[in-house]
Amino acid sequence: MRQPSVNRARVATVSLALVVAAGAAACGPKDNDAKGAGGDSKPRKGGTLTVLNANPQEDFDPARLYTSGGGNVPSLVFRTLTTRNRENGAAGAKVVPDLATDTGRPNKDATVWTYTLKKGLKYEDGTPITSADIKYGIERSFAAELSGGAPYLRDWLIGGADYQGPYKDKKGLDSIETPDDLTLVFHLNKPEGEFPYLATQTQFTPVPKAKDNGTKYEEHPISSGPYKVVKNENDGERLILERNTHWSASTDDERKAYPDKIDVRSGLDSSVINQRLSASQGADASAVTTDTNLGPAELAKVTGDKELASRVGTGHFGYTNYIAFNPKVKPFDDPKVRQAISYAIDRTSVINAAGGSSLAEAATTYLPNQKSFGYTPYDHFPAGASGNPAKAKELLKEAGHQNGLTVTLTHSNDKDFETSPEIATAIQDALKKAGITVKLQGLESNDYKDKIHGAKTEPGFFLAHWGADWPSGGPFLAPIFDGRQIVKDGANFNTGFLDDKAVNTEIDAINKLTDLDEAAQRWGALDKKIGEQALTVPLFHPVYKRLYGKDIKNIVISDWTGVLDISQVAVK
């Protein structure tokens, strides 16, 4: 899973992001001909954009980054074969060309993908970008010392599972061909219609072999984007970016690159970030955050202030918070027990525990409620807004628990409004009305992650969440419900240990589709079918609210990342 609020990790146990546009600030302007926040004038080039973040931009090497759509700060420096469409809302969930002339040309069964690079592409030193550089950039992401990026290339490319990277194997990957300086051909070991989405990951960034200095490359990666790194302090705690004069807007339809300089300052407390953005004094007037949301208390304060409320970006990222069941643990091996809990859930109290309806939307589907995922409405176990304890008791009686049931719910002690004690307590109170006594087991963050992602240690009943690596049902459903992705020794995300031949076959069939709209419909239908098994109880999809400085213009928040896109931002 990848989410935009943090700069690395695939886990379904991290939190926070942002999406669709709602309200004046959220439905922000596009391109040069629209008005931005902070005045009626059109966005212009110049000035310094300050980024105030809690998390440092660690491992600033394209091989090591795990981002959705190329990330936010990273995509200012690293261009990739394809990228996300920098538009508001649903239009922003589309994949578009970046370094390539199109989003890729598949063969008949989507096992071979061909790309042609645009002409005139250059690095920050003026040297041309070639297909061999992109091949090398991908190959170095296989090196053990540069691990951390998305795992798909290792799974999808022929020979990828055994390849150790160019430092150990100078021969390279035969499955990536470069017949000339502008052409790349990828040979996959299985059909993958969503390869254009994968090509947005930073592993597809060109890296000139002559400039590669291994683990030190992150200190000054060679830019292919509109900005270059001039300072990287304390492993990404302070990043200063300035213009790459060899970047040409004529080859880049997506990045606006308005500011002359971008100053990224991290390691800040979230309350300090919001306080500084609220005050908007000095350089903070031209500041944004890419990883810090407004909490319930802060949001209440902001809502009561017209000026501050006009500076809040609202968004949704493809993300679901849910209850997970382990059917190998009694009594959750009985579908009727799982269904009873599904009926008993009081989503109103859960949403209140998550910060209220401004920060969370009730979920009855596992897939996020966005078109690009294939969202198909269903509610197999209708609990209404506040639960259906009568139906839950009826099912428990059928399951032989007429005198009720005692279970343990495992959650994290992190105050994240997602898998935290507040959510667990809301569930405990709701299930009590159905005759289910819930004992709470709160664990510290690392212990929680280790326990719920270990096939041998996974509890029977716990809180979890999942976010998308790109806006499609594929990276959402496959890791959780494809039986072939069950990991017995290591991090396992198929929490229900579902290994259903029909589900696996349908996943393979959808993966062959290169028509992404058709694929989305199939993902939605599969979600509805899997939902009948009550292996999860979807609780809510988060809504994200982020402040920005009073002199920030051109607010664009897409359904891909859900966060303010700093490649579009201008400063007054």
Secondary structure as GFF3:
##gff-version 3
##sequence-region A 1 572
A	DSSP	alpha_helix	23	26	.	.	.	ID=ss1
A	DSSP	beta_strand	48	52	.	.	.	ID=ss2
A	DSSP	three_ten_helix	74	76	.	.	.	ID=ss3
A	DSSP	beta_strand	82	84	.	.	.	ID=ss4
A	DSSP	three_ten_helix	90	93	.	.	.	ID=ss5
A	DSSP	beta_strand	95	97	.	.	.	ID=ss6
A	DSSP	beta_strand	105	106	.	.	.	ID=ss7
A	DSSP	beta_strand	112	116	.	.	.	ID=ss8
A	DSSP	alpha_helix	131	140	.	.	.	ID=ss9
A	DSSP	three_ten_helix	144	146	.	.	.	ID=ss10
A	DSSP	alpha_helix	152	156	.	.	.	ID=ss11
A	DSSP	beta_strand	176	180	.	.	.	ID=ss12
A	DSSP	beta_strand	183	187	.	.	.	ID=ss13
A	DSSP	alpha_helix	195	198	.	.	.	ID=ss14
A	DSSP	three_ten_helix	202	204	.	.	.	ID=ss15
A	DSSP	three_ten_helix	209	211	.	.	.	ID=ss16
A	DSSP	three_ten_helix	214	219	.	.	.	ID=ss17
A	DSSP	beta_strand	227	233	.	.	.	ID=ss18
A	DSSP	beta_strand	238	243	.	.	.	ID=ss19
A	DSSP	three_ten_helix	249	251	.	.	.	ID=ss20
A	DSSP	beta_strand	261	265	.	.	.	ID=ss21
A	DSSP	alpha_helix	270	279	.	.	.	ID=ss22
A	DSSP	three_ten_helix	282	286	.	.	.	ID=ss23
A	DSSP	beta_strand	287	288	.	.	.	ID=ss24
A	DSSP	alpha_helix	296	303	.	.	.	ID=ss25
A	DSSP	alpha_helix	306	309	.	.	.	ID=ss26
A	DSSP	beta_strand	312	315	.	.	.	ID=ss27
A	DSSP	beta_strand	319	325	.	.	.	ID=ss28
A	DSSP	alpha_helix	335	344	.	.	.	ID=ss29
A	DSSP	alpha_helix	347	353	.	.	.	ID=ss30
A	DSSP	beta_strand	360	362	.	.	.	ID=ss31
A	DSSP	three_ten_helix	371	373	.	.	.	ID=ss32
A	DSSP	alpha_helix	389	398	.	.	.	ID=ss33
A	DSSP	beta_strand	405	412	.	.	.	ID=ss34
A	DSSP	alpha_helix	421	432	.	.	.	ID=ss35
A	DSSP	beta_strand	436	443	.	.	.	ID=ss36
A	DSSP	alpha_helix	445	452	.	.	.	ID=ss37
A	DSSP	beta_strand	461	467	.	.	.	ID=ss38
A	DSSP	alpha_helix	474	481	.	.	.	ID=ss39
A	DSSP	three_ten_helix	483	485	.	.	.	ID=ss40
A	DSSP	alpha_helix	501	511	.	.	.	ID=ss41
A	DSSP	alpha_helix	516	531	.	.	.	ID=ss42
A	DSSP	beta_strand	536	542	.	.	.	ID=ss43
A	DSSP	beta_strand	544	547	.	.	.	ID=ss44
A	DSSP	beta_strand	552	553	.	.	.	ID=ss45
A	DSSP	beta_strand	570	571	.	.	.	ID=ss46
###
